[in-house]
Amino acid sequence: MVFYIIALVVVSVPVLYLLRNFFKGGVCKSTARLDGKTVIITGANTGIGKETAKDLAGRGARVILACRDLEKANQAAAEVKKTSGNQNVIVKKLDLASLASVREFAADINKEESRLDILLNNAGVMWCPYMKTKDGFEMQFGVNHLGHFLLTNLLLDLLKKSAPSRIVTVSSMGHAFVKRVCFEDLNGEKSYNTMHAYSQSKLANILFTRELSKRLEGTGVTANSLHPGAVDTDLSRYIPRILWNILYAVLYPMWMLVLKMPKDGAQTSIHCAVAEELDGVSGLYFSDCAVKEPTSQAKDDGVAKKLWEVSADMVGLDN
């Protein structure tokens, strides 16, 4: 019996190790430096955003953590500085649930920063109960899409001035769980399903990136979106606690095998931000540091154009 147990352990350990490495996904292999370049990362106080900040700061970039919670952001900035050895890491207030905050942040950046080489639209909210932003938008669509839509547009002139530059937007494979953008009920006032609303916002991220890339042709600014993978982050905070506890107890061994840690989940964001082979590459969707085909509804140019026009109207931006 002891022999069989030992044999099982001997066989299982390397198999589990190989499976764990497989589920970690792709790794950014670029060694590109970012000395003299400026990066903005939204939601960089935790999870994928913080790990992305550590990496890009380690490459020499000036990194701006754009966050709603300044206390957590300052703690994250201290960690990024310590880890990277780069003291050129600063914190600025940005609440994507407030168009006024987005405009104030963008105005400050345009006034104080001489360049912007990488804009990483990373912040997000997932599966929250029905809530509205300060401007009356459904929270997930408002934060995940509209806030970043306005922010990106307000920073485009600085990005163009700094070209070649990149815009990277964190979406999700969750976009595949909706068949269309529900233009007749974007605020979820007629019907609201928390998972549907999240998936719709992630579909909007890809469609926005697709239309944005077309509008940026010839400017030297590229725009790409990505799926970071199934990552163990704070996004799970809106899952009902009792459900989370049950799932955690039952599925913990499997989750620890298949879930990515934030550092692993940040790899595709980093790849899209720095990989030399992506110079001039725009309008694509990535997963595990490689191009991946999104769903057909995420490639509909007519819907992408309509979403842009509707979004511009919602945030008060000229088309």
N, C-alpha and C positions, 0 to 999 in steps of 0.2 A: 504493500500500500504506500509506504513512504517513498519507494522508488517512483511510483506513478505520479505522486504529488510533485516530487522534484522535477520529473520529466515535464509535467504540465506547466510548472512555473518556468522552466527553461525555454519551453516553446512559446508560452504566452507573452513573456516580457518583450522579446524582440518584435513579436507581431503587434502588440499594443503600441510599442514605440513607433513602428512604421506607420500604423494607422493614425496615431496622433500627429505625426509629421505631415501625413497626407491631408488631414483635415485643417491643418494650419494654413494651407493654401499657398498661393504664389508669394514670392519675396522680391522686393525691389532690389535689383543688382547694380543699379547705377551708383557710381561714386562721384557724381557731379557735385561741384562746389557751388555755393550760392553767395559767396563773398560780395558785398556791395549791393545785394539785392534785398528787396523788401517783400515780406509775405504777410497777408492777413488770413487768419483762421478763425472762423466763427465757431462758437461753442468749444473753445479750446481749453476749458478749465477741467475737463474730465474725458475719460474714454479715448476714443479714436483721435479726437481733436488734440488732446494733450500729447499723445504719443507721436502724432504727426509733427507737432510743435517741437518736441525734443529732437526729432530727426533733422528737421530743416534748420533748427538753430545750430545743431551739431555740424551742419554743412556751411555755417558762417553767415546765414541770413539774418537780417533784422526782422524779428518776428513780432507781430502785433496780435495779441490774444483779444478777440472781440467777444465779450461775454456779458451776460445779463447780471450775474452774481459777482460783484467785484471782490468780495471777500474770498470766495473760492478761486476766482481768477488770479488774485495776487498770490495765493498759496501755490497754485499751479505754476505761475511764472517763476517763483522761487525754486521750485522743483526742476523746471526746464533749464534755468540758469545753472543750477548745480550739476545736473546730468550732462549738459552739453558743454559747459565751460564758457558759454557765450552769455555775456551780460547785456547784450543788445536785445532784450526781450521786454516788451512793454504791454501794459493792459489798458484797454479802452472800453468804455461802457457801450453795449449794444443790446437792445431788447428787440428781437425780431417780431415780437407781438405788438409792437408800436411803430407805426409809420413815422411818427414824429422822432422817435429815437433813431430809426434808420437814417432819416434825413440829417439829424444832428451829427451822428457818427460820420456819415459820408462827407458832410461839410467840413468837419474837423480834419479828416484824412486829406481831403483836397487842399486844405489850407496849410497843413503842417508837414505833409509828406511830399518830397520832391519826385518820388517814383513809387510804382506798385508793380511788381513783377509777377506775383502769384496771388490770386484771390481764391481761397479754398472755402467754398460754401459747405460747411460741415455740420453746423448745428441742426438739431431736429427734435421733434417730439413724436412719440409713438403710442397709439392705442389709448389716448386719454379720454376720459368721459367728456360729454358734450360741454364745450366751453367756447367762448368767443374772445378774440383779441381785443385790444383797446379800441380798434376801429370797427368792430362788429363782424369780423370774419371768423368762420369756423377755425378753431385753433390750429389744427394740423395743416390745413391748406394755407392758412395765414402765415404760420411760422416757417413751415418747410418749403413752401413755394413763394408766396407773395412777398414775404420779407426779403428773401434772397433775390427775387426778381427785381425789386426796387433797388436794393443795395448794389447789385451788379450794374444796373443801368446808371446809377449815380456815380459810379467809379470808372465807367468806361473811358472817359477822356484821359484819366490818369494812366489807365492800363495801356491805351493806345500810345500815349506819350512815351511809355516805358518799353514798348515793343522791341523785341519779341517777348510777349508775356502770356500768361496762361490763366484760365478760369477753370476750376475743377469743382464739380458739384457732386456731393454724396447722395446718391439715390438708393435704390434697393431692388432686389429681385421681387420684392413684394408688389412691384408695379404690375406684375403678371396676374395678380388676383382681381383685377378690374378689367372690364371689357372696353370701357370708354370713360371719357371725362364727362361728368354729369353737369353740363353747363346750366341746365335749368334749376339746379339746386346745389350750387357750389358751397353754400353756407350751411348745408345740412338741416335747413329749417323745416323741410317737408318730411324728410326721413333721414335718420342718422344711425350709422353703424360704425363703431369705432375703428374696426379693422378695414372696412371699405374706405373710410375717410383717409386713413394712413396710406393705403395702397394708391388711392387717387392722387395724393400729394406727391408720392414717389414717381408716379407716371408723369405728373406735371413737371417734375425735375428733368426728366429725360426729354420731354417735348420742348421745354424751355431751352435746354442746351442745344437741341437740334436746330431750332429757329435762330437762336443766338449765333450759332456758328455760321449760318448763312449770311446774317447781317454783318458779321465781322470779316467776311472774305476780303482779302487784300489789305487788312489793317496790321497784320502781324500778331494779332491776338487770337489765341485758340480757346476753344471751349469743349470740354469733355465731361461725361458723367460716369458714375461707377456704382457697383455693388460691392460693399466691403466684406460681405460674408456674414454668417451668423456669429455675432460677437457678444461676449458677456460684458454688457455696459449698463449704464444707468437708464437706458431707454425702457427697460423692463419695469420701471417704477410704477407704471399705471396698470399693470396686471393686478387684478384683485388679489389681495394678500393671501386669503385662504386658498385660492386656486394656485397661486405661486408656491405656497408651502407644500401643497399636495404634489404638484408637478416636480418640485425640487426633490422631494423625498423619493418619489418613484423613479424619476428619470436621471437623478444626479450622476450615476456612473456613466451613462451614455452621453450626457451633456458635457461632462468633463473630457470626454473623448473627442466630441465633434465640435464643440463651441470654440471659436477663436478667442484668444486673449486680445485686449485692445491693441497691443503692439503688432500682433499678426493682422488684425483688422485694418490697421493703418497702412499696410504695405501698398495697397492699390492706390490709395490717395497720394502717397509719396511717389509712387511710380508715375502717375499722371502729372505730378507737379515737376519732376526733375529729369525723367528719362530722356537722354539725348535723342533716341530714335523717335521720339514723339514731337520733335521740332516740326512745326507746320501741320501736325495732325490735328484735325478738329471734327467735332460733331459725332464722335463715337462714344460707345458705352463699353466699360471695362469691368472685368471681374478676375480676381487672382492675377493681377498684373498682365492681363492679356485682353485683347478685343473680344467682346462677346456680343452676340446678336440679341437685342431686346425683343419684346413681343411686337407683332405687326402693328398693334395700336400705338406703340411708342415710336413708330417710324412713319406715321401719317402726317405728311407735310401740311396738308390742309388743316388738320386739327391743331398742329403746332402753331400755325399762323393765327388761327382763331383764338387759341389760348393766349398768345402774346397780346392780341388786341383787347381781349376781355380783361386780362391781368392789368394792362396799362390803364384801362378805364377804372378799374377797382382801386388802384393805388394813386390815381391822379397824375399819370405820366403821359406825356405826349407820345403818340405812336411814331 
